[in-house]
């Protein structure tokens, strides 16, 4: 082997070696060009899209989308959602938006949220809408943050948390934030000083105070209390909490009309930039009011954001401890409840998995065929009714003591979810030190039980007399 001026001389090798090097170099060059080729193809489709040659854009993007290019998947979602260059098909639009959203595309996440929130061509599901608004808002999409603020303020699809709603509102456009503030009822403190409390009760924690003449915005009412938003002169939040109504002036009358805000002023995204939302043509949707049923109406979908007392956290239904069906072609199982978390494995369409936990729009499932668990998006799971006698995950066991506490975690300090009786059948699905995670077949009950209270697991760690002296409110046998 010779080098010329520090460069290896390939021609000094034999014909076979020269051919091998050339093939290897060609392979490296081809591999390095693949992303550029894909990017060029996408850009060609984008140029066709911008000149409104939607059929050409569809032809170019289709193979890229199947190869998991999120921008092409989002583009196909736009085409199918609007009937551009292809048939209008909400289900296909949902499919491609979902594929791109799972890969972190903010525009797809936002449009998927709008589809779920409005029920535009697919069943309305506010919990799924809240999940995808959250993902898009975290990536800096102001329209998603605004809609998410309203949902969180109303407890629609998400737990009602005014403080979190205000935090999301801070990520929205300043004009939207100002518009919401102006729409809320304004009151004035009528006494020298008024305590702001964490809950509508006189013994609740004091989280702030307001002085005479200070102006506050009102979120909700509950009995003789008003939930208020206190801001400083610059509009920054100082406190959110409850004040007794008798300490305030200027309260709206009890029969005052509800405050209404445009929920979807900007509608779905219709361009490829995924950073702004165009005003859509007025859709035919339902107008929803607090505590009322949907009624046909024209114009934008509106959301009551005035007197919100009585709104509860939305619950998509208890699924823990039972089998469910995978309702999409391929479902990522992730290490944590986030689309940014590592993918542990994938499960396929109609696979049956066991749900053992939940967090917001995510479900924790047992990993099929191996130890451990992972997280999947809840809206990609469907109902499943196992036939009689079908094998259930975990191993069968029976409770070996009377009145055993079923707890929310592997600890004596964990919340008691209920009780199990001697001889009751359970399935052990996980273990942690001296505890067993169990499900109760045929029910949605799921939790943790001390291992020694399950027949044949481990001997008791203490005597009956010691159990009797325990101050912890446990079951008869120490669970």
URWO-V759611 format. One record per backbone hydrogen bond with DSSP energy under -1.0 kcal/mol. NH is the residue of the N-H (numbers start at 1). CO is the residue of the C=O. Records with the same first field share a line. If there is no record, write none. Layout:
# URWO-V759611
NH = CO / CO
This chain:
# URWO-V759611
4 = 7
7 = 4
9 = 2
10 = 8
12 = 9
13 = 10
18 = 14
19 = 15
20 = 16
21 = 17
22 = 18
23 = 19
24 = 20
25 = 21
26 = 22
27 = 23
28 = 24
29 = 25
30 = 26
31 = 27
32 = 28
33 = 29
37 = 33
38 = 34
39 = 35
40 = 36
41 = 37
42 = 38
43 = 39
44 = 40
45 = 41
46 = 42
47 = 43
48 = 44
49 = 45
50 = 46
51 = 47
52 = 49
53 = 48
54 = 52
57 = 53
58 = 54
59 = 55
60 = 56
61 = 57
62 = 58
65 = 61
66 = 62
67 = 63
68 = 65
69 = 64
73 = 69
74 = 70
75 = 71
76 = 72
77 = 73
78 = 74
79 = 75
80 = 76
81 = 77
82 = 78
83 = 79
84 = 79
89 = 80
93 = 89
94 = 90
95 = 91
96 = 92
97 = 93
98 = 94
99 = 95
100 = 96
101 = 97
102 = 98
104 = 101
105 = 100
109 = 105
110 = 106
111 = 107
112 = 108
113 = 109
114 = 110
115 = 111
116 = 112
117 = 113
118 = 114
119 = 115
120 = 115
121 = 119
125 = 116
129 = 125
130 = 126
131 = 127
132 = 128
133 = 129
134 = 130
135 = 131
136 = 132
137 = 133
138 = 134
140 = 137
141 = 136
145 = 141
146 = 142
147 = 143
148 = 144
149 = 145
150 = 146
151 = 147
152 = 148
153 = 149
154 = 150
155 = 151
156 = 151
161 = 152
165 = 161
166 = 162
167 = 163
168 = 164
169 = 165
170 = 166
171 = 168
172 = 169
177 = 173
178 = 174
179 = 175
180 = 176
181 = 177
182 = 178
183 = 179
184 = 180
187 = 216
188 = 249
189 = 214
190 = 247
194 = 210
196 = 208
197 = 242
198 = 205
201 = 199
204 = 201
207 = 196
208 = 196
210 = 194
212 = 192
213 = 189
214 = 211
216 = 187
217 = 229
218 = 185
219 = 227
222 = 225
225 = 222
226 = 243
227 = 220
228 = 241
229 = 217
230 = 239
232 = 236
235 = 232
238 = 230
239 = 230
241 = 228
242 = 197
243 = 226
245 = 224
247 = 244
248 = 245
249 = 188
256 = 253
261 = 303
263 = 301
287 = 295
292 = 289
295 = 287
297 = 285
303 = 261
305 = 259
308 = 306
311 = 308
321 = 355
322 = 319
324 = 353
325 = 382
326 = 351
327 = 380
331 = 347
333 = 345
334 = 375
335 = 342
338 = 336
341 = 338
344 = 333
345 = 333
347 = 331
349 = 329
350 = 326
351 = 348
353 = 324
355 = 322
356 = 364
357 = 364
359 = 362
362 = 359
363 = 376
364 = 357
365 = 374
366 = 354
367 = 372
370 = 367
374 = 365
375 = 334
376 = 363
378 = 361
380 = 377
381 = 378
382 = 325
390 = 387
395 = 428
397 = 426
399 = 424
400 = 453
404 = 420
406 = 418
407 = 448
408 = 415
411 = 409
414 = 411
417 = 406
418 = 406
420 = 404
423 = 399
424 = 421
426 = 397
427 = 439
428 = 395
429 = 437
430 = 437
432 = 435
435 = 432
436 = 449
437 = 430
438 = 447
439 = 427
440 = 445
443 = 440
447 = 438
448 = 407
449 = 436
451 = 434
453 = 450
454 = 451
455 = 398
457 = 454
467 = 463
468 = 464
469 = 465
470 = 467
474 = 472
478 = 475
